């Protein structure tokens, strides 16, 4: 029973990770603009610097 629970939890966590990544891919630019790490007129995928800025601002336990 423990093995089944561990397997299901691992599968569910992998799905959650995929959904989170997709949400950021779709709405990352909006998030960066809302947090002020990206100018409103910018477009396209986030740059690594913008991603690091978002992480710095949203990380818990700073």
NORZISUL-V345551 format. One record per run of one state. SS is the DSSP state (alpha for helix, beta for strand, coil for the rest). FROM is the first residue (numbers start at 1). TO is the last residue. If there is no record, write none. Layout:
ss,from,to
SS,FROM,TO
SS,FROM,TO
//
This chain:
ss,from,to
coil,1,1
alpha,2,35
coil,36,47
alpha,48,58
coil,59,62
//
